[in-house]
Amino acid sequence: MKIVMAIIKPFKLEEVRDALTGIGVHGLTVTEVKGYGRQKGHTEIYRGAEYAVSFLPKLKIEVAVASDLTASVIDAIAGAARTGQIGDGKIFVLPLEKAVRIRTGETDADAL
């Protein structure tokens, strides 16, 4: 089992969710986060004054999947979240040792 964690632009959430649903992923967790990458933020002009915005708003999506679905999930997220612009995001894959569904007590792949 794996956890696929993706940092994406906020306006791409619905497209990513639809892509994941299309390949059979039934659950995900979304968290609002802020951060920056190589571009180190950007500058904005507000009422004639220039401001440096160091941390850009992003969304973090976490999906727990069976190991054999990992490549499909990565492809789905990358395809749906891609705009071709700087700051499209990143995808990280982490090992998942155990999963337990609290309500039923199911474990591992059955709990997903």
C-alpha positions as a LaTeX table, in Angstrom:
\begin{tabular}{lrrr}
\hline
Residue & $x$ (\AA) & $y$ (\AA) & $z$ (\AA) \\
\hline
Met1 & 0.00 & 0.00 & 0.00 \\
Lys2 & 1.11 & 3.56 & $-0.69$ \\
Ile3 & 0.12 & 7.10 & 0.20 \\
Val4 & 0.19 & 9.40 & $-2.80$ \\
Met5 & 0.54 & 13.02 & $-1.70$ \\
Ala6 & 0.09 & 15.78 & $-4.28$ \\
Ile7 & 0.51 & 19.54 & $-3.93$ \\
Ile8 & $-1.62$ & 21.26 & $-6.59$ \\
Lys9 & $-3.10$ & 24.62 & $-7.54$ \\
Pro10 & $-6.47$ & 25.16 & $-5.80$ \\
Phe11 & $-8.53$ & 25.65 & $-8.96$ \\
Lys12 & $-7.50$ & 22.19 & $-10.22$ \\
Leu13 & $-9.13$ & 20.27 & $-7.35$ \\
Glu14 & $-12.36$ & 19.31 & $-9.14$ \\
Glu15 & $-10.49$ & 18.07 & $-12.21$ \\
Val16 & $-8.16$ & 15.96 & $-10.05$ \\
Arg17 & $-11.09$ & 14.57 & $-8.04$ \\
Asp18 & $-12.94$ & 13.64 & $-11.23$ \\
Ala19 & $-9.83$ & 11.96 & $-12.66$ \\
Leu20 & $-9.32$ & 9.92 & $-9.48$ \\
Thr21 & $-12.98$ & 8.92 & $-9.35$ \\
Gly22 & $-12.69$ & 7.83 & $-12.98$ \\
Ile23 & $-9.99$ & 5.27 & $-12.11$ \\
Gly24 & $-11.83$ & 3.92 & $-9.07$ \\
Val25 & $-10.33$ & 5.89 & $-6.17$ \\
His26 & $-13.14$ & 6.43 & $-3.67$ \\
Gly27 & $-11.60$ & 8.59 & $-0.96$ \\
Leu28 & $-9.09$ & 11.37 & $-0.53$ \\
Thr29 & $-8.11$ & 14.01 & 1.99 \\
Val30 & $-7.64$ & 17.66 & 1.01 \\
Thr31 & $-5.76$ & 20.21 & 3.12 \\
Glu32 & $-5.19$ & 23.90 & 2.40 \\
Val33 & $-1.47$ & 24.64 & 2.56 \\
Lys34 & 0.92 & 27.43 & 1.61 \\
Gly35 & 4.38 & 27.15 & 0.19 \\
Tyr36 & 6.80 & 27.96 & $-2.58$ \\
Gly37 & 9.13 & 26.15 & $-4.91$ \\
Arg38 & 11.87 & 27.27 & $-7.22$ \\
Gln39 & 10.01 & 30.46 & $-8.15$ \\
Lys40 & 10.21 & 31.69 & $-4.52$ \\
Gly41 & 6.72 & 33.24 & $-4.65$ \\
His42 & 5.85 & 36.28 & $-6.75$ \\
Thr43 & 5.13 & 40.00 & $-6.51$ \\
Glu44 & 1.72 & 41.65 & $-6.66$ \\
Ile45 & 0.72 & 45.27 & $-7.06$ \\
Tyr46 & $-2.04$ & 46.45 & $-4.72$ \\
Arg47 & $-3.16$ & 50.09 & $-4.75$ \\
Gly48 & 0.02 & 51.15 & $-6.44$ \\
Ala49 & 2.37 & 49.43 & $-4.00$ \\
Glu50 & 4.34 & 46.31 & $-4.87$ \\
Tyr51 & 4.20 & 43.43 & $-2.39$ \\
Ala52 & 6.23 & 40.24 & $-2.33$ \\
Val53 & 4.08 & 37.14 & $-1.79$ \\
Ser54 & 6.45 & 34.47 & $-0.51$ \\
Phe55 & 3.98 & 31.69 & 0.22 \\
Leu56 & 1.44 & 30.77 & $-2.42$ \\
Pro57 & $-1.87$ & 29.05 & $-1.58$ \\
Lys58 & $-1.94$ & 25.39 & $-2.61$ \\
Leu59 & $-3.93$ & 22.26 & $-1.83$ \\
Lys60 & $-2.44$ & 19.03 & $-0.52$ \\
Ile61 & $-4.27$ & 15.88 & $-1.61$ \\
Glu62 & $-3.55$ & 12.59 & 0.13 \\
Val63 & $-4.76$ & 9.28 & $-1.28$ \\
Ala64 & $-4.16$ & 5.83 & 0.23 \\
Val65 & $-4.10$ & 3.19 & $-2.52$ \\
Ala66 & $-3.06$ & $-0.38$ & $-3.15$ \\
Ser67 & 0.46 & $-0.63$ & $-4.55$ \\
Asp68 & $-0.75$ & $-1.80$ & $-7.97$ \\
Leu69 & $-2.85$ & 1.39 & $-8.41$ \\
Thr70 & $-0.02$ & 3.80 & $-7.61$ \\
Ala71 & 1.10 & 4.44 & $-11.19$ \\
Ser72 & $-2.49$ & 5.02 & $-12.35$ \\
Val73 & $-3.12$ & 7.49 & $-9.52$ \\
Ile74 & 0.09 & 9.41 & $-10.29$ \\
Asp75 & $-0.81$ & 9.60 & $-13.99$ \\
Ala76 & $-4.37$ & 10.73 & $-13.21$ \\
Ile77 & $-3.25$ & 13.47 & $-10.81$ \\
Ala78 & $-0.44$ & 14.70 & $-13.05$ \\
Gly79 & $-2.68$ & 14.81 & $-16.11$ \\
Ala80 & $-5.53$ & 16.62 & $-14.38$ \\
Ala81 & $-3.38$ & 19.11 & $-12.44$ \\
Arg82 & $-1.03$ & 20.10 & $-15.28$ \\
Thr83 & $-1.42$ & 23.64 & $-16.64$ \\
Gly84 & 2.06 & 23.96 & $-18.13$ \\
Gln85 & 2.80 & 26.97 & $-15.92$ \\
Ile86 & 5.30 & 27.39 & $-13.09$ \\
Gly87 & 3.91 & 26.15 & $-9.78$ \\
Asp88 & 1.79 & 23.24 & $-11.04$ \\
Gly89 & 2.90 & 21.24 & $-8.00$ \\
Lys90 & 4.56 & 18.00 & $-7.01$ \\
Ile91 & 3.58 & 14.40 & $-6.30$ \\
Phe92 & 5.19 & 12.34 & $-3.53$ \\
Val93 & 4.73 & 8.61 & $-2.89$ \\
Leu94 & 5.20 & 7.19 & 0.61 \\
Pro95 & 4.96 & 3.61 & 1.88 \\
Leu96 & 1.91 & 2.78 & 4.00 \\
Glu97 & 2.48 & 0.04 & 6.57 \\
Lys98 & $-1.02$ & $-0.46$ & 7.92 \\
Ala99 & $-4.55$ & 0.86 & 7.50 \\
Val100 & $-7.50$ & 0.19 & 9.81 \\
Arg101 & $-11.12$ & 1.16 & 9.20 \\
Ile102 & $-12.31$ & 2.27 & 12.63 \\
Arg103 & $-16.01$ & 1.45 & 12.12 \\
Thr104 & $-15.60$ & $-2.18$ & 11.01 \\
Gly105 & $-12.08$ & $-3.10$ & 12.09 \\
Glu106 & $-11.07$ & $-4.04$ & 8.53 \\
Thr107 & $-7.34$ & $-3.79$ & 7.93 \\
Asp108 & $-4.92$ & $-3.03$ & 5.12 \\
Ala109 & $-6.33$ & $-3.24$ & 1.55 \\
Asp110 & $-9.85$ & $-4.03$ & 2.84 \\
Ala111 & $-9.80$ & $-0.80$ & 4.85 \\
Leu112 & $-9.04$ & 1.32 & 1.79 \\
\hline
\end{tabular}
